[in-house]
């Protein structure tokens, strides 16, 4: 995909983790993540972690992945990632979107490190 390997890792409060694609090549789905025990969610590009979200008990993961092909044939992937929790009977959510391929605006001083 896009010439690079992007994948997620779910880290649990007990120190264990679940990779989207484990070392034996088995692919895990979103439904395989134990969201009640989730301590952190990460997105990786090869060997570089590009996103880390920490969770407290009671917070739940929101994650979706969408793929589109532009009229020019460019494949764009969007990861929609966030948290949800209920406090005092009210539902609170926060999300962000990560788009790939990442476009760095060097003319605006942006850098990818």
Number of C-alpha atoms within 10 A of each C-alpha: 9 11 6 9 10 17 14 20 19 24 22 19 14 9 8 10 16 16 17 20 14 11 8 6 8 9 11 14 10 15 7 11 20 14 21 15 18 24 22 18 23 17 20 15 13 11 8 10 14 12 13 14 14 13 22 14 12 14 21 20 26 16 15 12 13 10 12 11 10 9 7 6 8 11 14 16 19 16 16 15 20 19 19 16 17 12 10 6 7 7 9 11 13 11 12 12 14 15 14 14 15 10 9 11 10 9 7 7 7 10 9 8 4
